[in-house]
Amino acid sequence: MVTGEPSGARSLLRAALPAVPGLNLLPGVRKGPVSAFTGLAYARRRVEVRRSAVEQYAAVCGFPRKDTVPLPYPHLLAFGLHMAIMGDPAFPYPAIGTVHLENSITAHRAIGVGEVLDLETSVGAPRPHPKGSLLDFVTTATVGDETVWDETSTYLRRGRGDADAAGGLVVDGAPTGGVEWRLPADLGRRYARVSGDHNPIHLYPLTARALGFRRQIAHGMWTLARSVAAIENRLPDAVTVAVAFKRPVFLPGTVAFADTAEGGVHTFAMTDPRDGSPHLVGRATPV
């Protein structure tokens, strides 16, 4: 395991370099073969949850100011670990072209502002998917010997798939319609400032077009966070939220959000209000 204090921006750049022709052959940039990859783990120790950073994140994502952190917030503290893994020469794929497909977060209790966390992210060998290969980035946040939060971020690398492989998270009965939110053109830049995720597809029309999008798109983790913020006051402290990211949200734009609850389980969706097509579907289940 590698421990240290990775820089999100520097790690993002290093993770993207293998997608650049020519640079991808340089020592330290060139990727190892998929067949040789068995896994990696990176860690950060004694990470303080700072009130100023939490409040900036909460303001962008729609959470109220509290003395505990929003459910998805520790993901930001581990983002540099994700990028450090993707930038490691042993990791077989560049970050560019690796799609965040699903995310599952479990809070075992509320995390207080000011607490000090140890964070570890690990990833194993790819597993098959009908459209390519999946990689599960598993993150844990601990306080002493207590696991207080964990997450699995599942990424898809498109390529030769396995038609018999499982297709991923299915959320039956996801609602449509509901409250509408107008999202500004600079939302991706605002979220990048608080999260450290400066992926060009989220920033400007020009940078997004360079990577195949007609204009910039919202971060998937912002859509997760905004959805959780809408139902947070109805969720227990110990809860699992699992989502599947569907279609991108182009900025500026309008989305609809709806939530239903039965037996303490919330089923929710962020959709296109014009036709009901999903951007995100999810489920929140008490632990």
Secondary structure per residue as TSV (DSSP state, phi and psi in degrees):
chain	resnum	aa	ss	phi	psi
A	1	M	-	360.0	140.9
A	2	V	E	-100.4	130.0
A	3	T	E	-116.5	153.7
A	4	G	S	156.9	-165.7
A	5	E	-	-120.8	81.5
A	6	P	-	-67.9	143.7
A	7	S	-	-88.1	125.1
A	8	G	H	-59.2	-48.4
A	9	A	H	-66.6	-44.7
A	10	R	H	-65.9	-40.9
A	11	S	H	-66.6	-36.7
A	12	L	H	-62.6	-43.1
A	13	L	H	-62.5	-45.9
A	14	R	H	-64.1	-37.2
A	15	A	H	-68.5	-26.4
A	16	A	H	-85.5	-24.5
A	17	L	G	-57.0	-36.5
A	18	P	G	-62.5	-13.1
A	19	A	G	-83.5	-6.7
A	20	V	S	-92.4	118.3
A	21	P	T	-55.4	137.7
A	22	G	T	92.4	-57.1
A	23	L	G	-63.8	-28.1
A	24	N	G	-71.2	-2.3
A	25	L	G	-101.9	-6.8
A	26	L	S	-75.6	145.7
A	27	P	T	-58.5	138.9
A	28	G	T	86.8	-15.5
A	29	V	T	-113.0	-38.7
A	30	R	S	-56.8	135.3
A	31	K	-	-87.1	147.0
A	32	G	-	-77.8	166.5
A	33	P	-	-70.0	147.5
A	34	V	G	-59.1	-38.8
A	35	S	G	-63.7	-23.5
A	36	A	G	-92.2	-7.3
A	37	F	-	-84.4	121.2
A	38	T	-	-114.5	-13.4
A	39	G	E	143.0	163.7
A	40	L	E	-146.6	156.4
A	41	A	E	-143.7	135.4
A	42	Y	E	-127.0	153.7
A	43	A	E	-143.9	152.9
A	44	R	E	-123.7	136.3
A	45	R	E	-112.0	145.2
A	46	R	E	53.1	62.1
A	47	V	E	-97.7	114.8
A	48	E	E	-80.7	136.1
A	49	V	-	-82.8	105.1
A	50	R	-	-90.3	132.6
A	51	R	H	-58.7	-43.9
A	52	S	H	-61.0	-41.8
A	53	A	H	-68.6	-40.5
A	54	V	H	-63.0	-42.7
A	55	E	H	-68.7	-35.6
A	56	Q	H	-64.5	-43.4
A	57	Y	H	-62.4	-45.9
A	58	A	H	-59.9	-39.4
A	59	A	H	-64.8	-38.0
A	60	V	H	-73.8	-32.0
A	61	C	H	-101.5	-4.6
A	62	G	T	92.4	13.9
A	63	F	-	-86.7	150.5
A	64	P	-	-75.0	160.6
A	65	R	-	-76.1	126.0
A	66	K	-	-144.6	173.8
A	67	D	S	-91.0	2.8
A	68	T	B	-120.5	159.3
A	69	V	-	-88.6	149.4
A	70	P	-	-59.1	146.7
A	71	L	T	-47.8	-46.4
A	72	P	T	-81.6	-5.8
A	73	Y	T	-57.5	-42.3
A	74	P	H	-57.3	-20.9
A	75	H	H	-56.5	-38.1
A	76	L	H	-63.3	-38.9
A	77	L	H	-67.0	-24.3
A	78	A	H	-98.7	-2.5
A	79	F	H	-59.3	-41.2
A	80	G	H	-61.4	-31.2
A	81	L	H	-68.3	-41.1
A	82	H	H	-58.4	-47.3
A	83	M	H	-69.0	-35.6
A	84	A	H	-63.6	-40.0
A	85	I	H	-64.0	-47.1
A	86	M	H	-64.3	-27.2
A	87	G	H	-86.4	-8.4
A	88	D	S	-69.1	132.9
A	89	P	T	-56.8	-25.9
A	90	A	T	-73.1	-24.4
A	91	F	S	-70.8	128.0
A	92	P	-	-80.6	-4.9
A	93	Y	S	-128.7	148.9
A	94	P	-	-73.8	156.8
A	95	A	S	-65.4	-39.0
A	96	I	T	-64.0	126.0
A	97	G	T	93.4	-2.9
A	98	T	E	-95.1	119.2
A	99	V	E	-101.5	128.2
A	100	H	E	-75.2	110.6
A	101	L	E	-98.5	-43.2
A	102	E	E	-144.3	160.4
A	103	N	E	-150.0	133.4
A	104	S	E	-128.6	126.6
A	105	I	E	-123.4	133.5
A	106	T	E	-120.9	121.2
A	107	A	E	-96.9	122.7
A	108	H	S	-86.9	-21.2
A	109	R	S	-164.0	169.7
A	110	A	-	-68.9	143.0
A	111	I	-	-103.5	125.7
A	112	G	B	-83.9	146.6
A	113	V	T	-60.1	133.9
A	114	G	T	96.8	-14.0
A	115	E	-	-67.3	157.3
A	116	V	E	-113.5	123.4
A	117	L	E	-112.3	148.4
A	118	D	E	-103.9	130.5
A	119	L	E	-119.4	138.0
A	120	E	E	-138.6	133.1
A	121	T	E	-122.0	132.0
A	122	S	E	-132.8	154.7
A	123	V	E	-141.0	139.3
A	124	G	E	-102.4	-166.8
A	125	A	S	-65.1	151.8
A	126	P	-	-60.7	151.5
A	127	R	E	-122.1	156.4
A	128	P	E	-73.6	152.8
A	129	H	E	-145.5	152.6
A	130	P	T	-57.1	-25.7
A	131	K	T	-109.0	10.4
A	132	G	E	153.2	-129.3
A	133	S	E	-130.5	146.4
A	134	L	E	-110.5	145.7
A	135	L	E	-128.5	128.0
A	136	D	E	-101.8	114.0
A	137	F	E	-93.0	111.2
A	138	V	E	-104.2	120.9
A	139	T	E	-117.0	136.9
A	140	T	E	-124.1	143.3
A	141	A	E	-117.7	125.5
A	142	T	E	-124.8	151.6
A	143	V	E	-121.8	106.6
A	144	G	T	64.1	-125.0
A	145	D	T	-95.5	4.9
A	146	E	E	-98.0	122.8
A	147	T	E	-80.6	117.1
A	148	V	E	-103.8	-16.1
A	149	W	E	-161.8	140.0
A	150	D	E	-146.6	160.8
A	151	E	E	-150.5	143.7
A	152	T	E	-121.8	116.9
A	153	S	E	-104.4	119.9
A	154	T	E	-106.0	124.1
A	155	Y	E	-113.2	143.0
A	156	L	E	-106.5	131.1
A	157	R	E	-110.2	111.8
A	158	R	E	-67.9	145.1
A	159	G	S	167.8	-156.8
A	160	R	S	-64.1	122.0
A	161	G	-	-104.5	-179.3
A	162	D	-	-120.0	108.7
A	163	A	T	-61.0	-22.1
A	164	D	T	-91.2	-4.3
A	165	A	S	-74.1	155.1
A	166	A	-	-63.1	142.9
A	167	G	-	-86.7	-11.3
A	168	G	-	113.8	-167.6
A	169	L	-	-63.0	130.5
A	170	V	-	-116.0	126.0
A	171	V	-	-114.8	100.0
A	172	D	T	-75.1	144.3
A	173	G	T	72.4	23.7
A	174	A	-	-63.6	131.3
A	175	P	-	-77.1	165.4
A	176	T	-	-127.8	172.4
A	177	G	-	73.0	-151.4
A	178	G	-	98.0	-159.3
A	179	V	E	-69.4	144.0
A	180	E	E	-106.9	138.7
A	181	W	E	-119.9	129.7
A	182	R	E	-91.9	122.0
A	183	L	E	-104.7	127.8
A	184	P	-	-77.7	163.6
A	185	A	T	-63.9	-29.0
A	186	D	T	-93.0	11.1
A	187	L	H	-58.7	-42.8
A	188	G	H	-61.8	-38.6
A	189	R	H	-69.7	-38.2
A	190	R	H	-65.5	-43.4
A	191	Y	H	-68.6	-36.4
A	192	A	H	-59.9	-39.1
A	193	R	H	-64.5	-34.9
A	194	V	H	-91.2	-20.5
A	195	S	H	-102.9	-22.7
A	196	G	-	83.3	0.0
A	197	D	-	-92.9	94.7
A	198	H	-	-101.2	33.8
A	199	N	-	-54.1	127.2
A	200	P	G	-58.7	-23.4
A	201	I	G	-66.2	-14.5
A	202	H	G	-102.2	-2.2
A	203	L	T	-100.9	-58.0
A	204	Y	-	-141.2	158.4
A	205	P	H	-56.5	-42.1
A	206	L	H	-64.0	-46.5
A	207	T	H	-69.2	-33.1
A	208	A	H	-69.8	-41.1
A	209	R	H	-63.2	-32.9
A	210	A	T	-62.4	-21.0
A	211	L	T	-113.3	18.3
A	212	G	T	98.2	4.4
A	213	F	-	-105.3	147.5
A	214	R	S	-71.5	-26.9
A	215	R	S	-159.7	178.5
A	216	Q	-	-65.2	153.3
A	217	I	B	-124.2	153.8
A	218	A	-	-68.4	148.3
A	219	H	-	-63.1	137.3
A	220	G	H	-58.3	-39.9
A	221	M	H	-70.3	-21.3
A	222	W	H	-70.9	-42.8
A	223	T	H	-62.1	-37.1
A	224	L	H	-63.8	-49.4
A	225	A	H	-61.6	-44.3
A	226	R	H	-65.3	-35.2
A	227	S	H	-66.1	-45.2
A	228	V	H	-63.9	-39.4
A	229	A	H	-59.1	-33.1
A	230	A	H	-70.9	-22.3
A	231	I	H	-121.8	3.8
A	232	E	G	-55.5	-38.9
A	233	N	G	-70.6	-4.5
A	234	R	G	-111.5	6.5
A	235	L	S	-105.9	146.7
A	236	P	-	-74.2	166.9
A	237	D	S	-64.9	-36.9
A	238	A	S	-98.3	109.5
A	239	V	E	-155.7	151.7
A	240	T	E	-113.5	128.2
A	241	V	E	-115.9	121.0
A	242	A	E	-121.3	131.6
A	243	V	E	-133.3	155.3
A	244	A	E	-119.1	128.2
A	245	F	E	-85.4	128.7
A	246	K	-	-107.4	-101.5
A	247	R	S	-91.5	147.7
A	248	P	-	-67.0	153.3
A	249	V	-	-101.2	109.6
A	250	F	B	-80.2	143.9
A	251	L	S	-113.7	138.6
A	252	P	S	-70.7	162.7
A	253	G	E	-173.4	177.1
A	254	T	E	-125.4	134.4
A	255	V	E	-124.9	159.4
A	256	A	E	-114.1	145.7
A	257	F	E	-129.7	134.4
A	258	A	E	-140.6	152.0
A	259	D	E	-142.4	138.2
A	260	T	E	-125.6	153.5
A	261	A	E	-134.5	139.2
A	262	E	E	-151.1	122.6
A	263	G	T	62.0	31.0
A	264	G	T	84.6	-5.8
A	265	V	E	-98.3	126.3
A	266	H	E	-100.2	133.3
A	267	T	E	-116.4	128.5
A	268	F	E	-141.1	163.8
A	269	A	E	-155.7	145.8
A	270	M	E	-109.7	122.9
A	271	T	E	-131.5	169.5
A	272	D	-	-81.4	119.1
A	273	P	T	-66.6	-14.7
A	274	R	T	-75.6	-38.4
A	275	D	T	-136.3	0.1
A	276	G	-	79.4	4.0
A	277	S	-	-66.4	140.0
A	278	P	E	-83.4	139.5
A	279	H	E	-94.4	-35.8
A	280	L	E	-152.9	138.9
A	281	V	E	-128.2	146.0
A	282	G	E	-157.9	172.8
A	283	R	E	-143.6	137.8
A	284	A	E	-117.6	123.8
A	285	T	E	-127.0	128.3
A	286	P	E	-59.4	143.8
A	287	V	-	-88.8	360.0
